[in-house]
Amino acid sequence: LRHGDTVSNLRHRPIRLLDHIGQHLVQLLDGTRDRESLRAELERAVRNGQFAVYREGKPIAEMDDALKELDDHLDLNLTSLAQAALLVS
């Protein structure tokens, strides 16, 4: 995952992750974090410059705007990961 954007799901099928947020998120999904903790970890990564938050294909330059958009990206990625059989409840 550190060198690509594809992972195998529970059905052993390759799944391409949506974006850098999804790639970072998958590495955090070890069952020890709730949504609030995941959001905090993602915010820390954005603030540290590990990845940018995008809107309409362009990185959001203003940090406050990027962090507001982060919630939508988190929800979108969690939904996508669940639908792709990458999450277990």
C-alpha positions as a LaTeX table, in Angstrom:
\begin{tabular}{lrrr}
\hline
Residue & $x$ (\AA) & $y$ (\AA) & $z$ (\AA) \\
\hline
Leu1 & 0.00 & 0.00 & 0.00 \\
Arg2 & 2.90 & 2.35 & 0.56 \\
His3 & 3.79 & 2.01 & $-3.11$ \\
Gly4 & 0.39 & 1.79 & $-4.75$ \\
Asp5 & $-3.32$ & 2.34 & $-4.43$ \\
Thr6 & $-4.64$ & $-1.23$ & $-4.63$ \\
Val7 & $-5.45$ & $-3.65$ & $-1.81$ \\
Ser8 & $-7.16$ & $-7.05$ & $-1.64$ \\
Asn9 & $-10.60$ & $-7.23$ & $-0.06$ \\
Leu10 & $-12.17$ & $-9.99$ & 2.03 \\
Arg11 & $-13.20$ & $-11.71$ & $-1.21$ \\
His12 & $-9.54$ & $-11.68$ & $-2.39$ \\
Arg13 & $-10.31$ & $-9.23$ & $-5.16$ \\
Pro14 & $-8.14$ & $-6.19$ & $-5.92$ \\
Ile15 & $-9.70$ & $-2.89$ & $-4.87$ \\
Arg16 & $-8.36$ & 0.49 & $-5.93$ \\
Leu17 & $-8.59$ & 3.08 & $-3.17$ \\
Leu18 & $-10.24$ & 6.42 & $-3.91$ \\
Asp19 & $-7.45$ & 8.81 & $-2.98$ \\
His20 & $-4.53$ & 9.52 & $-0.65$ \\
Ile21 & $-6.97$ & 9.87 & 2.23 \\
Gly22 & $-8.25$ & 6.34 & 1.58 \\
Gln23 & $-4.71$ & 5.02 & 1.37 \\
His24 & $-3.80$ & 6.60 & 4.70 \\
Leu25 & $-7.12$ & 5.59 & 6.25 \\
Val26 & $-6.70$ & 1.89 & 5.44 \\
Gln27 & $-3.46$ & 1.86 & 7.41 \\
Leu28 & $-5.31$ & 3.25 & 10.45 \\
Leu29 & $-8.16$ & 0.72 & 10.38 \\
Asp30 & $-6.91$ & $-1.77$ & 12.93 \\
Gly31 & $-10.04$ & $-1.77$ & 15.09 \\
Thr32 & $-8.62$ & 0.45 & 17.82 \\
Arg33 & $-9.98$ & 3.78 & 16.55 \\
Asp34 & $-13.46$ & 5.23 & 16.29 \\
Arg35 & $-14.49$ & 7.78 & 13.67 \\
Glu36 & $-13.39$ & 10.70 & 15.84 \\
Ser37 & $-9.93$ & 9.19 & 16.31 \\
Leu38 & $-9.63$ & 8.47 & 12.59 \\
Arg39 & $-10.58$ & 12.07 & 11.83 \\
Ala40 & $-7.93$ & 13.34 & 14.28 \\
Glu41 & $-5.25$ & 11.14 & 12.70 \\
Leu42 & $-6.17$ & 12.31 & 9.21 \\
Glu43 & $-6.14$ & 15.94 & 10.32 \\
Arg44 & $-2.68$ & 15.46 & 11.79 \\
Ala45 & $-1.46$ & 13.97 & 8.51 \\
Val46 & $-2.92$ & 16.86 & 6.48 \\
Arg47 & $-1.37$ & 19.43 & 8.83 \\
Asn48 & 2.00 & 17.65 & 8.55 \\
Gly49 & 1.79 & 17.76 & 4.75 \\
Gln50 & 1.57 & 14.00 & 4.25 \\
Phe51 & $-1.20$ & 14.53 & 1.72 \\
Ala52 & $-3.55$ & 17.23 & 0.46 \\
Val53 & $-7.32$ & 17.37 & 0.50 \\
Tyr54 & $-8.80$ & 17.87 & $-2.97$ \\
Arg55 & $-11.95$ & 19.51 & $-4.23$ \\
Glu56 & $-12.93$ & 19.08 & $-7.89$ \\
Gly57 & $-9.53$ & 17.60 & $-8.68$ \\
Lys58 & $-7.51$ & 20.46 & $-7.21$ \\
Pro59 & $-5.72$ & 20.62 & $-3.85$ \\
Ile60 & $-7.32$ & 22.96 & $-1.34$ \\
Ala61 & $-4.69$ & 25.54 & $-0.41$ \\
Glu62 & $-6.31$ & 27.00 & 2.70 \\
Met63 & $-5.82$ & 24.70 & 5.70 \\
Asp64 & $-9.16$ & 25.64 & 7.33 \\
Asp65 & $-11.04$ & 24.85 & 4.10 \\
Ala66 & $-9.15$ & 21.58 & 3.67 \\
Leu67 & $-10.00$ & 20.47 & 7.19 \\
Lys68 & $-13.69$ & 21.29 & 6.68 \\
Glu69 & $-13.67$ & 19.17 & 3.53 \\
Leu70 & $-11.87$ & 16.34 & 5.32 \\
Asp71 & $-15.08$ & 15.15 & 7.03 \\
Asp72 & $-16.78$ & 14.57 & 3.68 \\
His73 & $-13.74$ & 12.70 & 2.37 \\
Leu74 & $-13.61$ & 10.54 & 5.49 \\
Asp75 & $-17.28$ & 9.58 & 5.19 \\
Leu76 & $-16.94$ & 8.93 & 1.46 \\
Asn77 & $-13.91$ & 6.70 & 2.00 \\
Leu78 & $-15.45$ & 4.76 & 4.89 \\
Thr79 & $-18.57$ & 4.11 & 2.82 \\
Ser80 & $-16.48$ & 3.04 & $-0.16$ \\
Leu81 & $-14.31$ & 0.72 & 1.96 \\
Ala82 & $-17.41$ & $-0.90$ & 3.49 \\
Gln83 & $-19.03$ & $-1.42$ & 0.08 \\
Ala84 & $-15.80$ & $-2.92$ & $-1.25$ \\
Ala85 & $-15.74$ & $-5.54$ & 1.54 \\
Leu86 & $-12.68$ & $-4.05$ & 3.20 \\
Leu87 & $-14.28$ & $-3.54$ & 6.61 \\
Val88 & $-15.48$ & $-6.09$ & 9.14 \\
Ser89 & $-18.03$ & $-5.24$ & 11.79 \\
\hline
\end{tabular}
